[in-house]
Every structure is written in C-alpha cells, then in structure tokens.
Amino acid sequence: MVYLDSSVLIAFLYEERDQSEKFSAAQRFMEAVRQKKVQAAVSFYALPELYDFVKSHQSEIEVSSVFRLGLVELFLVPLDIFPFLSRELFNDSRKKIVIVDADDARHVAVALTRQCSAIITFDHHFQQVRDLIPVFTPDEYLATLTESDGE
C-alpha cells in the first residue's frame, strides 16, 4: 500500500491545463490503481488541501461544484481512505518527523501509522523524510513496478 499526497490528487483532478506533465503522470498512476497494479490510499487530511486549491483557482460561485465533482472523480478510483489520526497517535508520530510543512507532517504520520510502503508526491518537502519512508513521484514509483516485472 502506498500513500498519495495531496499534490498528486491535485494534479490528477485539476491540473490538466496548467501542469500537463504532472497531470499525465498522475493519470498514469491512477490507471495503475484502477488496474489493481498498485494499491493506494489517501487520507482525510487531503480534503482541506483540495478545497483550498479549488478555492484559490475558481470563482466563489464555482468552488462548491468544482470541489464536489473532483471528489466524485477521485472516489471512482479504488483507493483506501484513511481517517484523521487521533491527537495522541499524531503527536507520538510527529516526534520522529522533521519536515518544514505542518500539513506534510500529517500525511507522513498517516503513512507511517498505516505502515504504507511509500509516499507518492510531487512535493519536494517529502525528501526530508525519506529516511523514514521511501518517497517517489508517480512515474518514479511506476518505474519500480516495471523494473520488478522485468526481473
């Protein structure tokens, strides 16, 4: 099971025009999830980040519908969904996580707590925790599958 950071979800749902390379990579990754070549998860922590992205890129009148349609698209993909961590569990996990972005720390804590094998992200901040958990872009992770298939 790999954990998907919000940056991958944003690329998948909203960046077809503005970040076409990231969009394409996220599409390829989600197709691998659909084909059950990859088992992936997201957490509730992604929802506010998705909402904030939509809010900063849409008119006020469109935010709710664009966000809702994005969630519909996202949840058509067979992803596992992890809830928020308890405060105690998050605080225990946080002690070993050193990363500049507090939102990213939540994602790392969930991935570690749920024993995910890697974090999939476009966010370079996650390189700060690669000693705790492997970190890949979508294409980097898909390449590891291709390499293991060829062996």
C-alpha positions as CSV (number, residue, x, y, z in Angstrom):
1,M,0.0,0.0,0.0
2,V,1.3,3.4,-1.0
3,Y,0.1,6.8,0.3
4,L,-0.9,9.5,-2.1
5,D,0.0,13.1,-1.1
6,S,-2.4,15.9,-2.0
7,S,0.0,17.1,-4.7
8,V,-0.8,14.0,-6.7
9,L,-4.5,14.3,-6.2
10,I,-4.5,18.0,-7.2
11,A,-2.6,17.2,-10.4
12,F,-5.0,14.3,-11.2
13,L,-8.1,16.3,-10.6
14,Y,-7.3,19.9,-11.5
15,E,-4.1,20.5,-13.4
16,E,-4.8,19.2,-16.9
17,R,-4.1,22.6,-18.5
18,D,-1.7,24.3,-16.1
19,Q,0.6,21.3,-15.2
20,S,0.1,18.9,-18.1
21,E,3.2,16.8,-17.3
22,K,2.1,16.3,-13.7
23,F,-1.5,15.7,-14.8
24,S,-0.3,13.0,-17.2
25,A,1.9,11.3,-14.6
26,A,-1.0,11.3,-12.1
27,Q,-3.3,9.9,-14.7
28,R,-0.9,7.1,-15.4
29,F,-0.6,6.3,-11.7
30,M,-4.3,6.3,-11.1
31,E,-4.8,4.0,-14.1
32,A,-2.4,1.6,-12.4
33,V,-4.5,1.8,-9.3
34,R,-7.7,1.2,-11.4
35,Q,-6.0,-1.9,-12.9
36,K,-5.0,-3.1,-9.4
37,K,-1.3,-2.9,-10.2
38,V,-0.9,-0.6,-7.3
39,Q,-2.8,-0.4,-4.0
40,A,-3.0,3.2,-2.9
41,A,-4.6,5.2,-0.1
42,V,-5.5,8.8,0.7
43,S,-6.5,10.4,4.0
44,F,-9.0,12.9,5.2
45,Y,-6.1,15.3,5.5
46,A,-6.1,15.8,1.8
47,L,-9.7,17.2,1.7
48,P,-8.9,20.7,3.1
49,E,-5.9,20.9,0.8
50,L,-8.0,20.0,-2.3
51,Y,-10.7,22.5,-1.2
52,D,-8.1,25.3,-0.7
53,F,-6.6,24.6,-4.1
54,V,-10.1,24.8,-5.8
55,K,-10.9,28.0,-3.7
56,S,-7.7,29.7,-5.0
57,H,-8.4,28.8,-8.6
58,Q,-12.1,29.2,-9.0
59,S,-14.6,31.9,-8.6
60,E,-16.5,31.8,-5.3
61,I,-19.7,30.8,-7.1
62,E,-18.0,27.7,-8.6
63,V,-15.9,26.4,-5.7
64,S,-18.5,24.0,-4.3
65,S,-19.5,22.4,-7.5
66,V,-15.9,22.1,-8.8
67,F,-14.7,20.6,-5.5
68,R,-17.7,18.2,-5.4
69,L,-17.1,17.0,-8.9
70,G,-13.4,16.5,-8.1
71,L,-14.3,14.3,-5.2
72,V,-16.7,12.2,-7.4
73,E,-13.8,11.7,-9.9
74,L,-11.4,10.9,-7.1
75,F,-13.6,8.3,-5.4
76,L,-14.3,6.5,-8.6
77,V,-10.7,5.3,-8.2
78,P,-10.5,2.3,-5.9
79,L,-8.4,4.0,-3.2
80,D,-8.3,3.1,0.5
81,I,-9.4,6.1,2.6
82,F,-7.7,6.7,6.0
83,P,-9.4,8.9,8.6
84,F,-7.8,11.6,10.7
85,L,-5.3,10.3,13.3
86,S,-6.2,10.7,17.0
87,R,-4.3,13.6,18.6
88,E,-2.3,11.1,20.7
89,L,-1.3,9.0,17.7
90,F,-0.4,12.0,15.7
91,N,1.7,13.5,18.5
92,D,3.5,10.3,19.0
93,S,4.3,10.0,15.3
94,R,5.2,13.7,15.0
95,K,8.1,13.3,17.4
96,K,10.1,11.4,14.7
97,I,9.0,13.5,11.7
98,V,11.1,16.5,10.7
99,I,9.6,18.3,7.8
100,V,9.1,22.0,7.1
101,D,5.4,21.9,6.2
102,A,3.0,21.0,9.0
103,D,0.4,19.7,6.5
104,D,3.0,17.4,5.1
105,A,3.8,16.1,8.6
106,R,0.2,14.9,8.9
107,H,0.5,12.9,5.7
108,V,3.7,11.4,6.8
109,A,2.2,10.4,10.2
110,V,-0.7,8.7,8.5
111,A,1.6,6.8,6.0
112,L,3.8,5.7,8.9
113,T,1.0,4.8,11.2
114,R,-0.8,2.8,8.5
115,Q,2.5,1.1,7.5
116,C,2.5,2.3,3.9
117,S,5.5,1.2,1.9
118,A,6.0,4.7,0.3
119,I,4.6,8.2,-0.2
120,I,3.8,9.3,-3.8
121,T,4.1,13.0,-4.2
122,F,5.3,15.9,-6.4
123,D,6.2,17.9,-3.3
124,H,9.9,18.1,-2.8
125,H,9.5,18.7,1.0
126,F,8.9,15.0,1.5
127,Q,12.5,14.3,0.6
128,Q,13.2,15.4,4.2
129,V,11.6,12.2,5.5
130,R,12.9,9.7,3.0
131,D,15.0,8.1,5.9
132,L,11.6,7.2,7.5
133,I,9.7,6.1,4.4
134,P,10.5,5.9,0.7
135,V,9.3,8.9,-1.4
136,F,8.6,8.7,-5.1
137,T,6.9,10.8,-7.8
138,P,4.2,8.8,-9.6
139,D,6.4,8.0,-12.6
140,E,9.3,7.0,-10.3
141,Y,7.1,4.6,-8.5
142,L,5.6,3.1,-11.7
143,A,9.2,2.6,-12.9
144,T,9.9,0.4,-9.9
145,L,7.0,-1.8,-10.9
146,T,8.3,-2.1,-14.4
147,E,11.8,-3.0,-13.1
148,S,10.4,-5.7,-10.8
149,D,8.3,-7.1,-13.7
150,G,11.4,-7.4,-15.9
151,E,13.3,-9.4,-13.3
